[in-house]
Amino acid sequence: MAADPASKRAEGLSLKDTRDANGGNQFSLEPPDQALCVGTSEVIEGVNNVFATYSTSGTRTSAPQAYVPFWNNGTPEIDRATGTYGPFLSDPKCYFDPQLSRFFMTELQLGVDPATGDFTGTSFENIAVSKSSTPSTSAADWYQYRLDVRNDGAPGTPSHAGCPCLGDQPLIGADRYGFYVTTNEFSIDGPQFNGAQIYAFDKAALANGTMKVQRIESGGLQLAEGTAYSVQPATSPVPSEWSSANNGTEYALSALDFNAKLDDRVATWALTNTQSLTTASPAVQLSSVVISSEVYGQPPSVQQKAGPYPLGQSLKDKLNLLQSNDDRMNQVVYSGGKLWSGVNTAAKTKNGPTTTAIAYFVVQPSSTANGVSATMANQGYVAVDRSSVMYPSIGVAAGGTKAAMVFTLVGPDFYPSTAYVRLTSDGAVTGPVSIYGAGTKPADGFTGYPQYDGNGQERWGDYSAAVADAGGTVWVAAEYVPGTFGYPPYLANWGTAIGAIG
């Protein structure tokens, strides 16, 4: 374990920022669901449910902007004077396009009854594209679009089983011609799951005020013995990385642990003929292949270091465990001709108990007009004896020459902290686990406590973020506990830490 002086450090957004934004007309939310994107002179970070801008030196250059009024003409998340509810938003993502020099942001939205907060059945993916390379947090600096994804046969949508539906955890990627959003489709009323959905947009048109979209699949994508989920499209650090094969190709990865146990396969996806997105008749084709991998599987909940937890103690509850969720594929980067990604997994070190660790993959894909093939170029595990690491994201510099993986580190000897490892150009871990944001207290959030419908396991992470800028610096962001606020008056104490690794 080490602290790396080469990594710059900035305080990211927090539960306090989320709750206090927009005059306090916000909810307390867990987990943050990290978004991070880096332009030529500006950095944007988003969490549930605010975003802010930073300089590339790490100085915050804006107040936290609440997402609900940003997307909805000033409507608050909750008007605390009248008790009126605004729409429900979740799962922010952010991307800077190195070709267009524009920022892209996405977030799912569900309509609610203003009086009761009940869902109404409307469901959208919000998309914003900046009008310049240095936008402010004002909606006036962005083109905004709303893609209807209820998919119940309403005008412009297909009719899927169990819908109206929501597009959960929208994931984003891009190549030379397209901007891609994939979702996991769930019935709003439950329990129907229709699997992954893929939406392909003309990227340049979005950057010029027009939405042109092709729905790649009208139903769930079938893969091996189950319905595909969390299909992660790739981004690349520079335009020269994008594949020109087959009139433009965008790659993606997904995991295959359909039964939440163990698996030793991953899927590689190719969307080909992406240049057709720029025409009046887009005809992107989708193919996939399943390849063998190291074993990965459902991770356990995570123990954290004991310490003061005033919210839980006031409720006379035990200190929360932290949720490690599942082993879905995390953020994917296509660089050096390879796809880089990782998942949470269960692991047992030689002399320790089973904890949560990371399985990562470096996949070399290729495609033709008729399909995709792939080989596993490298793979491995990141684990810390008797502690846990979870929610990985890998940022990769141009040509795959440099890479770093960020995650949360937590265990009996560690308060929740942000940490990373470096990877070589061929995908091997080099050097120790380095802490760049040391947690100072246990996580003490309301989502774990029975009085708030919890079960002793606090929501944590969902995902982190890592991205390389044009100069090769890898920027990383993940959740930790800064210890500078908490109960009272706040119902959780999570924060995020941003690092820049040269």
C-alpha positions as CSV (number, residue, x, y, z in Angstrom):
1,M,0.0,0.0,0.0
2,A,1.3,3.4,-0.9
3,A,0.5,7.1,-1.3
4,D,1.6,8.4,-4.7
5,P,2.9,11.9,-4.7
6,A,2.7,12.0,-8.5
7,S,-1.1,12.2,-8.4
8,K,-2.8,15.6,-8.2
9,R,-5.8,15.6,-5.9
10,A,-9.0,17.6,-5.9
11,E,-12.1,17.4,-3.7
12,G,-15.0,16.3,-5.8
13,L,-18.8,16.5,-5.2
14,S,-20.4,15.1,-2.0
15,L,-23.7,14.3,-0.4
16,K,-23.6,17.8,1.2
17,D,-23.3,19.4,-2.3
18,T,-26.2,17.3,-3.5
19,R,-28.5,18.1,-0.5
20,D,-27.7,21.8,-0.4
21,A,-27.9,22.6,-4.1
22,N,-30.7,24.7,-5.5
23,G,-31.5,26.3,-2.2
24,G,-31.9,23.0,-0.4
25,N,-34.7,21.8,-2.7
26,Q,-33.0,18.5,-3.1
27,F,-33.2,15.0,-1.6
28,S,-30.4,13.1,0.2
29,L,-29.1,10.4,-2.3
30,E,-26.9,7.4,-2.2
31,P,-24.9,6.2,-4.1
32,P,-23.3,9.1,-6.1
33,D,-23.0,7.3,-9.5
34,Q,-19.9,9.0,-10.7
35,A,-19.5,10.9,-14.0
36,L,-16.2,12.5,-15.1
37,C,-15.1,14.0,-18.4
38,V,-12.0,16.0,-19.3
39,G,-11.7,18.5,-22.1
40,T,-8.8,20.7,-23.2
41,S,-9.2,23.2,-20.4
42,E,-12.2,22.1,-18.4
43,V,-13.2,19.2,-16.3
44,I,-16.9,18.2,-15.5
45,E,-17.9,16.0,-12.6
46,G,-21.4,14.8,-12.0
47,V,-23.0,12.7,-9.3
48,N,-26.5,12.0,-8.1
49,N,-27.8,14.6,-8.5
50,V,-25.6,17.6,-9.2
51,F,-22.7,18.5,-11.5
52,A,-19.9,21.1,-11.4
53,T,-17.0,22.4,-13.5
54,Y,-13.3,22.4,-12.7
55,S,-10.2,23.8,-14.2
56,T,-7.6,21.3,-15.3
57,S,-5.5,22.4,-12.3
58,G,-8.3,20.9,-10.1
59,T,-9.9,24.1,-8.9
60,R,-13.7,24.0,-8.9
61,T,-15.0,26.8,-11.2
62,S,-18.7,26.6,-10.5
63,A,-21.2,26.1,-7.7
64,P,-22.9,22.6,-7.8
65,Q,-25.7,22.7,-10.3
66,A,-28.7,20.5,-9.5
67,Y,-29.6,18.2,-12.4
68,V,-33.4,18.3,-12.1
69,P,-33.8,22.1,-12.8
70,F,-31.0,21.9,-15.4
71,W,-33.0,19.3,-17.4
72,N,-36.5,20.7,-16.6
73,N,-36.5,24.5,-17.0
74,G,-35.9,25.3,-13.4
75,T,-38.3,22.7,-11.8
76,P,-36.8,21.6,-8.4
77,E,-36.3,18.0,-7.3
78,I,-38.6,18.8,-4.4
79,D,-40.1,22.2,-3.6
80,R,-39.8,22.1,0.2
81,A,-42.1,25.1,0.6
82,T,-45.0,23.5,-1.1
83,G,-44.1,19.8,-1.0
84,T,-44.3,19.5,-4.8
85,Y,-42.2,16.8,-6.4
86,G,-40.1,17.2,-9.5
87,P,-39.1,14.4,-11.9
88,F,-36.9,11.5,-10.7
89,L,-33.4,11.5,-12.1
90,S,-30.5,9.0,-11.7
91,D,-27.3,7.6,-13.3
92,P,-25.4,10.6,-14.7
93,K,-22.7,10.0,-17.3
94,C,-20.3,12.4,-19.0
95,Y,-18.1,12.3,-22.1
96,F,-15.8,14.8,-23.9
97,D,-15.5,14.2,-27.6
98,P,-11.9,14.8,-28.8
99,Q,-12.9,15.3,-32.4
100,L,-15.8,17.8,-31.9
101,S,-14.4,19.4,-28.6
102,R,-17.8,19.1,-27.1
103,F,-19.1,17.7,-23.8
104,F,-21.9,15.1,-23.8
105,M,-24.0,14.4,-20.6
106,T,-26.8,11.9,-20.1
107,E,-29.2,10.9,-17.3
108,L,-32.3,8.9,-17.0
109,Q,-35.6,10.6,-16.1
110,L,-38.9,9.3,-14.8
111,G,-42.0,11.4,-14.7
112,V,-43.8,11.7,-11.3
113,D,-47.0,13.0,-10.0
114,P,-46.1,16.5,-8.5
115,A,-48.5,15.9,-5.6
116,T,-47.6,12.4,-4.5
117,G,-44.2,11.6,-6.1
118,D,-45.7,8.4,-7.7
119,F,-44.3,7.4,-11.1
120,T,-46.6,8.3,-14.0
121,G,-45.2,5.9,-16.6
122,T,-43.2,8.4,-18.7
123,S,-39.5,7.6,-19.1
124,F,-36.7,9.4,-21.0
125,E,-33.0,9.4,-21.5
126,N,-31.9,13.1,-21.2
127,I,-28.9,14.1,-23.4
128,A,-27.1,17.4,-23.3
129,V,-24.3,18.5,-25.7
130,S,-22.3,21.6,-25.0
131,K,-22.3,24.4,-27.5
132,S,-18.6,25.1,-26.9
133,S,-15.6,23.4,-25.4
134,T,-15.9,25.4,-22.2
135,P,-19.6,25.4,-21.2
136,S,-20.9,26.7,-17.9
137,T,-23.5,24.8,-15.9
138,S,-26.3,27.0,-17.3
139,A,-28.7,25.1,-19.6
140,A,-28.3,27.9,-22.1
141,D,-24.8,26.6,-22.9
142,W,-26.1,23.2,-23.9
143,Y,-28.3,21.6,-26.6
144,Q,-30.8,19.4,-24.8
145,Y,-32.6,16.3,-26.1
146,R,-35.1,13.9,-24.6
147,L,-35.3,10.3,-26.0
148,D,-38.6,8.5,-25.1
149,V,-37.7,5.0,-23.8
150,R,-41.0,3.9,-22.2
151,N,-41.3,1.5,-25.2
152,D,-45.0,0.8,-24.6
153,G,-46.0,1.5,-28.2
154,A,-46.4,5.2,-27.6
155,P,-45.6,7.3,-30.7
156,G,-42.1,6.7,-31.8
157,T,-41.5,3.8,-29.4
158,P,-41.7,0.0,-29.9
159,S,-44.1,-2.1,-27.9
160,H,-42.2,-4.2,-25.3
161,A,-43.5,-6.7,-22.7
162,G,-44.3,-5.2,-19.4
163,C,-43.9,-1.6,-20.4
164,P,-44.1,1.3,-19.8
165,C,-40.4,0.8,-19.0
166,L,-37.4,2.7,-17.8
167,G,-33.9,2.7,-19.3
168,D,-31.9,1.9,-16.2
169,Q,-28.2,2.9,-15.9
170,P,-27.7,4.5,-19.3
171,L,-24.1,3.7,-20.5
172,I,-22.4,5.8,-23.1
173,G,-19.7,5.5,-25.8
174,A,-18.7,7.0,-29.1
175,D,-16.7,6.5,-32.3
176,R,-16.0,8.8,-35.3
177,Y,-19.7,8.9,-36.4
178,G,-21.9,7.9,-33.5
179,F,-22.8,8.6,-29.9
180,Y,-24.2,5.5,-28.2
181,V,-26.5,5.0,-25.2
182,T,-27.3,1.5,-23.9
183,T,-29.8,0.8,-21.1
184,N,-31.1,-2.0,-19.0
185,E,-34.9,-2.0,-19.6
186,F,-37.1,-2.7,-16.6
187,S,-40.9,-2.4,-16.3
188,I,-41.7,0.7,-14.2
189,D,-44.4,-1.3,-12.5
190,G,-42.1,-4.4,-12.3
191,P,-40.9,-7.1,-12.4
192,Q,-40.4,-7.5,-16.2
193,F,-36.7,-7.2,-17.4
194,N,-36.3,-6.9,-21.2
195,G,-32.5,-6.7,-21.2
196,A,-30.1,-4.3,-22.9
197,Q,-31.4,-1.8,-25.4
198,I,-29.0,0.1,-27.7
199,Y,-29.6,3.6,-29.2
200,A,-27.2,5.1,-31.8
201,F,-27.1,8.8,-32.6
202,D,-25.5,10.9,-35.3
203,K,-22.9,12.5,-33.1
204,A,-22.2,15.6,-35.2
205,A,-25.9,16.2,-35.6
206,L,-26.3,16.2,-31.8
207,A,-23.5,18.8,-31.6
208,N,-25.4,21.0,-34.0
209,G,-28.8,21.0,-32.4
210,T,-30.5,18.0,-34.1
211,M,-31.3,14.5,-32.7
212,K,-31.1,11.6,-35.2
213,V,-31.3,8.2,-33.6
214,Q,-31.5,4.5,-34.7
215,R,-32.9,2.0,-32.2
216,I,-30.6,-0.9,-32.8
217,E,-32.8,-3.5,-31.1
218,S,-36.5,-3.3,-30.5
219,G,-36.3,-6.0,-27.8
220,G,-33.9,-7.6,-25.4
221,L,-30.6,-8.8,-26.8
222,Q,-30.2,-12.6,-26.4
223,L,-26.7,-13.8,-25.6
224,A,-25.6,-17.3,-24.7
225,E,-28.2,-18.7,-22.2
226,G,-29.6,-15.4,-21.1
227,T,-30.7,-11.9,-21.9
228,A,-27.8,-9.5,-22.3
229,Y,-27.4,-6.8,-19.7
230,S,-25.1,-3.8,-19.2
231,V,-23.6,-3.7,-22.6
232,Q,-20.8,-1.1,-22.2
233,P,-19.9,0.8,-25.3
234,A,-16.4,2.1,-25.6
235,T,-14.9,5.6,-25.6
236,S,-11.4,6.5,-26.9
237,P,-8.9,9.1,-25.8
238,V,-8.1,10.5,-29.2
239,P,-9.8,10.3,-32.7
240,S,-7.1,8.2,-34.2
241,E,-8.1,5.3,-32.0
242,W,-11.5,4.9,-33.6
243,S,-11.9,2.0,-35.9
244,S,-12.6,2.8,-39.6
245,A,-13.3,-0.9,-40.4
246,N,-16.6,-1.8,-42.0
247,N,-17.6,1.8,-42.7
248,G,-17.0,2.6,-39.0
249,T,-17.1,0.2,-36.0
250,E,-18.0,0.8,-32.4
251,Y,-17.0,-1.9,-29.9
252,A,-18.6,-2.8,-26.5
253,L,-18.2,-5.4,-23.7
254,S,-20.6,-7.2,-21.3
255,A,-20.4,-9.8,-18.6
256,L,-22.3,-13.1,-18.7
257,D,-23.0,-14.0,-15.1
258,F,-26.7,-14.4,-15.6
259,N,-27.3,-16.3,-12.3
260,A,-25.3,-14.1,-9.9
261,K,-22.9,-16.9,-9.1
262,L,-19.6,-17.5,-11.1
263,D,-18.7,-17.2,-14.8
264,D,-15.7,-17.4,-17.0
265,R,-16.8,-15.7,-20.2
266,V,-17.2,-12.1,-21.5
267,A,-19.0,-10.9,-24.6
268,T,-17.5,-8.6,-27.2
269,W,-19.9,-6.6,-29.3
270,A,-19.4,-4.7,-32.6
271,L,-21.7,-2.0,-34.1
272,T,-20.6,-1.7,-37.8
273,N,-21.5,0.6,-40.6
274,T,-21.7,3.5,-38.1
275,Q,-21.0,6.1,-40.9
276,S,-24.6,5.4,-42.0
277,L,-25.7,7.3,-38.9
278,T,-24.8,10.5,-40.8
279,T,-27.2,9.7,-43.6
280,A,-31.0,9.8,-43.9
281,S,-31.2,6.0,-43.6
282,P,-29.0,4.8,-40.8
283,A,-28.3,1.0,-40.9
284,V,-25.9,0.1,-38.1
285,Q,-25.4,-3.7,-37.7
286,L,-24.9,-5.4,-34.4
287,S,-22.9,-8.6,-33.8
288,S,-21.4,-10.3,-30.7
289,V,-19.0,-13.1,-29.7
290,V,-18.5,-14.8,-26.4
291,I,-14.9,-15.5,-25.4
292,S,-13.3,-17.3,-22.4
293,S,-12.0,-15.3,-19.5
294,E,-10.7,-15.7,-15.9
295,V,-13.4,-16.6,-13.3
296,Y,-15.4,-13.8,-11.8
297,G,-18.5,-13.8,-9.7
298,Q,-21.0,-12.2,-7.3
299,P,-19.1,-10.2,-4.7
300,P,-19.9,-10.2,-1.0
301,S,-20.9,-7.2,1.1
302,V,-17.9,-5.3,2.5
303,Q,-16.8,-4.7,6.1
304,Q,-15.4,-1.3,6.9
305,K,-13.1,0.0,9.6
306,A,-14.8,0.7,12.9
307,G,-15.2,4.2,14.1
308,P,-17.8,6.9,15.0
309,Y,-21.0,6.7,13.0
310,P,-23.4,9.2,14.7
311,L,-26.5,8.6,12.5
312,G,-26.4,4.8,13.1
313,Q,-25.6,5.2,16.7
314,S,-28.5,7.6,17.2
315,L,-30.7,4.9,15.7
316,K,-29.1,2.2,17.9
317,D,-28.0,0.3,14.8
318,K,-24.8,-1.6,13.9
319,L,-22.3,0.0,11.6
320,N,-23.3,-0.6,8.0
321,L,-21.6,-3.0,5.7
322,L,-21.1,-1.5,2.2
323,Q,-22.8,-3.0,-0.9
324,S,-20.6,-4.2,-3.7
325,N,-23.6,-4.7,-6.0
326,D,-22.8,-7.3,-8.6
327,D,-20.3,-8.2,-11.4
328,R,-21.7,-6.2,-14.3
329,M,-19.1,-4.8,-16.8
330,N,-17.9,-1.4,-15.9
331,Q,-16.6,1.5,-18.1
332,V,-14.9,0.4,-21.4
333,V,-12.1,2.2,-23.2
334,Y,-10.9,1.3,-26.7
335,S,-7.2,2.3,-27.0
336,G,-4.2,0.7,-28.6
337,G,-6.5,-1.6,-30.5
338,K,-7.8,-3.1,-27.3
339,L,-10.8,-2.9,-25.0
340,W,-10.1,-2.3,-21.3
341,S,-12.6,-2.9,-18.5
342,G,-13.2,-4.6,-15.2
343,V,-15.8,-6.0,-12.9
344,N,-16.4,-6.5,-9.1
345,T,-15.8,-10.1,-8.1
346,A,-15.5,-12.4,-5.1
347,A,-11.9,-13.4,-4.3
348,K,-10.0,-15.2,-1.5
349,T,-6.4,-14.3,-0.9
350,K,-4.1,-17.0,0.4
351,N,-4.4,-16.3,4.2
352,G,-7.5,-14.2,4.3
353,P,-11.3,-14.5,4.1
354,T,-13.4,-14.0,0.9
355,T,-13.6,-10.3,0.1
356,T,-14.5,-8.2,-2.9
357,A,-11.8,-7.8,-5.5
358,I,-11.6,-6.7,-9.1
359,A,-11.3,-8.9,-12.2
360,Y,-10.1,-6.9,-15.3
361,F,-9.9,-7.7,-19.0
362,V,-7.9,-6.4,-21.9
363,V,-9.6,-7.7,-25.1
364,Q,-8.4,-7.4,-28.7
365,P,-11.4,-7.3,-31.0
366,S,-11.7,-7.3,-34.8
367,S,-14.7,-7.2,-37.0
368,T,-16.0,-7.8,-40.5
369,A,-19.2,-6.8,-42.2
370,N,-20.6,-10.2,-41.1
371,G,-19.5,-10.4,-37.4
372,V,-17.0,-9.8,-34.7
373,S,-14.2,-11.9,-33.2
374,A,-12.0,-11.3,-30.2
375,T,-9.1,-12.7,-28.1
376,M,-8.2,-12.1,-24.5
377,A,-4.9,-10.1,-24.7
378,N,-4.5,-9.9,-20.9
379,Q,-6.5,-10.3,-17.7
380,G,-5.9,-10.3,-14.0
381,Y,-7.1,-9.6,-10.5
382,V,-6.6,-6.7,-8.1
383,A,-7.0,-7.7,-4.5
384,V,-5.9,-6.5,-1.0
385,D,-5.4,-9.1,1.7
386,R,-8.3,-9.0,4.2
387,S,-9.7,-5.8,2.6
388,S,-11.9,-5.1,-0.4
389,V,-11.5,-3.1,-3.6
390,M,-14.6,-2.4,-5.7
391,Y,-16.2,-0.4,-8.5
392,P,-13.2,-0.2,-11.0
393,S,-12.8,2.1,-13.9
394,I,-9.8,2.0,-16.2
395,G,-8.5,5.2,-17.9
396,V,-6.2,4.6,-20.9
397,A,-4.0,7.1,-22.7
398,A,-3.6,7.2,-26.5
399,G,-2.2,4.1,-28.0
400,G,-2.6,2.2,-24.8
401,T,0.7,3.5,-23.6
402,K,-0.4,4.3,-20.1
403,A,-3.3,3.1,-18.0
404,A,-4.6,3.4,-14.4
405,M,-7.5,1.7,-12.6
406,V,-9.4,3.6,-9.9
407,F,-11.6,2.0,-7.2
408,T,-12.8,2.3,-3.6
409,L,-10.6,0.6,-1.0
410,V,-12.2,-0.4,2.3
411,G,-11.8,-3.0,5.0
412,P,-11.2,-3.7,8.7
413,D,-8.1,-1.5,8.5
414,F,-9.4,1.1,6.0
415,Y,-12.1,3.7,6.1
416,P,-13.7,4.0,2.6
417,S,-10.9,5.5,0.5
418,T,-10.1,6.2,-3.2
419,A,-7.2,4.3,-4.6
420,Y,-5.7,3.2,-7.9
421,V,-3.1,0.9,-9.6
422,R,-1.1,1.6,-12.7
423,L,-1.2,-0.8,-15.7
424,T,1.5,-1.3,-18.4
425,S,0.7,-1.0,-22.1
426,D,0.1,-4.7,-22.3
427,G,-2.3,-4.7,-19.4
428,A,-0.2,-5.9,-16.5
429,V,-0.6,-4.3,-13.1
430,T,2.6,-2.5,-12.1
431,G,3.4,-1.1,-8.6
432,P,1.3,-1.1,-5.5
433,V,-2.2,-0.1,-4.7
434,S,-1.9,3.7,-4.1
435,I,-4.3,5.7,-2.0
436,Y,-4.9,9.3,-3.3
437,G,-8.0,10.1,-1.1
438,A,-7.8,8.6,2.3
439,G,-11.1,8.1,4.1
440,T,-11.2,9.5,7.7
441,K,-14.4,7.9,9.1
442,P,-16.8,5.0,8.4
443,A,-19.5,5.5,5.8
444,D,-22.7,6.4,7.8
445,G,-25.5,6.6,5.3
446,F,-29.2,6.3,5.7
447,T,-29.7,3.6,3.0
448,G,-28.3,0.9,5.2
449,Y,-30.4,1.5,8.3
450,P,-33.7,-0.4,8.9
451,Q,-35.5,2.9,9.9
452,Y,-34.9,4.0,6.3
453,D,-35.8,0.6,4.8
454,G,-32.2,-0.6,4.7
455,N,-30.9,-4.0,5.7
456,G,-27.6,-3.2,7.2
457,Q,-25.9,-2.7,3.8
458,E,-25.3,0.8,2.7
459,R,-25.5,1.8,-1.0
460,W,-22.1,2.5,-2.4
461,G,-20.4,3.3,-5.6
462,D,-22.5,1.7,-8.4
463,Y,-19.6,2.9,-10.6
464,S,-16.5,5.1,-10.6
465,A,-14.9,7.0,-13.5
466,A,-11.5,7.3,-15.3
467,V,-10.5,9.1,-18.4
468,A,-7.3,10.1,-20.1
469,D,-6.9,13.6,-21.5
470,A,-5.2,14.4,-24.8
471,G,-1.9,14.9,-23.1
472,G,-1.9,11.4,-21.5
473,T,-2.8,12.3,-18.0
474,V,-5.3,9.8,-16.6
475,W,-8.0,11.5,-14.5
476,V,-9.8,9.3,-11.9
477,A,-12.7,9.8,-9.6
478,A,-14.3,7.5,-7.0
479,E,-16.3,7.6,-3.8
480,Y,-14.8,7.9,-0.3
481,V,-15.6,9.4,3.1
482,P,-13.9,12.8,3.6
483,G,-15.1,13.2,7.2
484,T,-15.8,16.9,6.9
485,F,-19.6,16.6,7.4
486,G,-22.2,14.1,8.4
487,Y,-25.0,13.6,10.9
488,P,-26.4,15.9,12.1
489,P,-27.8,17.4,9.9
490,Y,-26.8,15.2,6.9
491,L,-28.2,11.7,6.5
492,A,-25.0,10.4,4.8
493,N,-21.3,11.4,4.7
494,W,-20.0,10.3,1.3
495,G,-17.8,12.4,-0.9
496,T,-15.8,11.9,-4.1
497,A,-12.1,12.5,-4.8
498,I,-10.6,13.4,-8.2
499,G,-7.1,12.5,-9.0
500,A,-4.8,13.3,-12.0
501,I,-2.2,10.7,-12.6
502,G,0.7,11.7,-14.9
